[in-house]
Every structure is written in C-alpha cells, then in structure tokens.
Amino acid sequence: MLKINNGKRFLQSIEKYTCVCNSDDRLPNLAGYLRFMGMTDEEYAKLCEKFPKQAQLAMSVFEDEALNSGTKKISASVLNLYLKSRFGYGGDDKHDDDGILSVVCEHSDGE
C-alpha cells in the first residue's frame, strides 16, 4: 500500500488507480480503489477526514470516469445503477402524484 501522508499523495494514488483501470478497461470506483490500495473502509474514512478537499475531488474523479467511461465490459443498466446509487443520478423514482399535470405561473398579469 502506498503510504498516504498528505493530500497530494492521496490524489496521486487516485490518479494511479484510475490509469490502471483505464488500461485494463475497468471502471474506476471506490471499492476497486480500496482493494487496489489494500485499505479498509475505516482507513479510507479517516483519510477523508484528514484530507476532505482531496476526498471530495476523488469522488468527482470516480463520477467523471463513470460518466465518460468508454468501456464495453459494463452494461448501460449496471452503469446507470452505479450512478444512481453512488452519485444520486436520476433522483427518486417514486412518485406520489396521481399523474395529473399542473401548471404554475409565478408572475403577475402585468408582466
């Protein structure tokens, strides 16, 4: 495991993992990064507490890689599920309305 003692090293490890995934036609993700680094969820959480800006950027890298992945090994449905569950894409699929469309105009007649 690469010793991570500063934010720059943290981002370098993300970049190295991402490059390995791209060369292997794999989708970079948090679980794969943890395996690649040989670290536990708890160790990663401590790293994120210590370097919050870099942790946020790391998640942005994983999101960007997922959105722009050209890999043929991952089906669109699996990728969609990953984006929904990990990054909140698609919002809440549950609808409480009765299917009736309502139009709301928030301006006065004079506008």
C-alpha positions as MATLAB code, in Angstrom:
seq = 'MLKINNGKRFLQSIEKYTCVCNSDDRLPNLAGYLRFMGMTDEEYAKLCEKFPKQAQLAMSVFEDEALNSGTKKISASVLNLYLKSRFGYGGDDKHDDDGILSVVCEHSDGE';
ca = [
       0.000    0.000    0.000;
       1.228    3.464   -0.903;
       1.768    5.488    2.262;
      -0.545    8.483    2.142;
       0.686   11.222    4.423;
      -0.551   14.295    2.538;
      -3.314   15.391    0.206;
      -1.071   15.363   -2.842;
      -0.187   11.689   -2.268;
      -3.885   10.921   -1.846;
      -4.698   12.396   -5.265;
      -1.673   10.715   -6.847;
      -2.955    7.349   -5.618;
      -6.371    8.067   -7.165;
      -4.690    9.011  -10.456;
      -2.537    5.874  -10.436;
      -5.561    3.668   -9.757;
      -7.563    5.411  -12.489;
      -4.767    4.882  -15.023;
      -4.559    1.186  -14.180;
      -8.333    0.845  -14.591;
      -8.323    2.653  -17.913;
      -5.558    0.438  -19.273;
      -7.484   -2.663  -18.133;
     -10.814   -1.328  -19.497;
     -12.289   -1.257  -15.991;
     -14.466    1.373  -14.361;
     -12.640    3.149  -11.519;
     -14.726    3.119   -8.340;
     -14.318    3.393   -4.602;
     -14.457   -0.345   -3.899;
     -11.811   -1.011   -6.527;
      -9.643    1.782   -5.132;
      -9.830    0.300   -1.639;
      -8.806   -3.091   -2.987;
      -6.034   -1.527   -5.092;
      -4.693    0.325   -2.047;
      -5.230   -2.555    0.384;
      -7.185   -0.341    2.745;
     -10.387   -0.800    4.689;
     -13.482    1.399    4.670;
     -12.466    2.720    8.078;
      -8.982    3.654    6.885;
     -10.487    5.443    3.890;
     -12.932    7.315    6.150;
     -10.022    8.522    8.305;
      -8.177    9.606    5.166;
     -11.246   11.561    4.061;
     -11.467   13.271    7.443;
      -7.813   14.214    7.250;
      -7.977   15.447    3.620;
     -11.610   16.490    2.951;
     -10.919   18.539   -0.195;
      -8.986   15.703   -1.789;
     -11.672   13.195   -0.781;
     -14.312   15.317   -2.482;
     -12.139   15.563   -5.577;
     -11.588   11.780   -5.524;
     -15.347   11.193   -5.642;
     -15.577   13.687   -8.507;
     -12.919   11.706  -10.369;
     -14.878    8.467   -9.888;
     -18.082   10.182  -11.039;
     -16.385   11.689  -14.092;
     -14.832    8.356  -15.023;
     -18.218    6.653  -14.759;
     -19.949    9.300  -16.856;
     -17.271    9.266  -19.528;
     -16.375    5.597  -19.478;
     -15.930    4.051  -22.862;
     -15.674    0.531  -21.517;
     -17.699   -2.122  -23.265;
     -17.453   -4.514  -20.318;
     -20.115   -2.679  -18.296;
     -23.724   -2.710  -19.421;
     -25.648    0.545  -19.517;
     -28.064   -0.710  -16.861;
     -25.241   -1.508  -14.432;
     -23.633    1.870  -15.091;
     -26.982    3.628  -14.540;
     -27.487    1.779  -11.260;
     -23.979    2.738  -10.145;
     -24.546    6.411  -10.988;
     -27.923    6.430   -9.215;
     -26.766    4.689   -6.064;
     -23.328    6.276   -5.692;
     -23.914    9.789   -7.003;
     -27.692   10.281   -6.822;
     -28.365   10.497  -10.550;
     -31.999   10.065  -11.513;
     -33.358   11.265   -8.201;
     -36.199    9.458   -6.505;
     -38.072    7.196   -8.908;
     -41.087    7.014   -6.591;
     -43.913    9.361   -7.499;
     -46.690   10.253   -5.072;
     -48.731   12.240   -7.586;
     -51.736   10.873   -9.402;
     -50.347   11.665  -12.842;
     -52.161   14.973  -13.155;
     -50.147   17.754  -14.721;
     -50.462   21.150  -13.084;
     -49.148   24.428  -14.444;
     -47.893   27.051  -12.012;
     -47.252   30.607  -13.164;
     -45.392   32.770  -10.717;
     -45.801   36.180  -12.279;
     -48.394   38.892  -12.235;
     -50.689   39.695  -15.171;
     -48.716   42.873  -15.859;
     -45.501   41.056  -16.725;
];
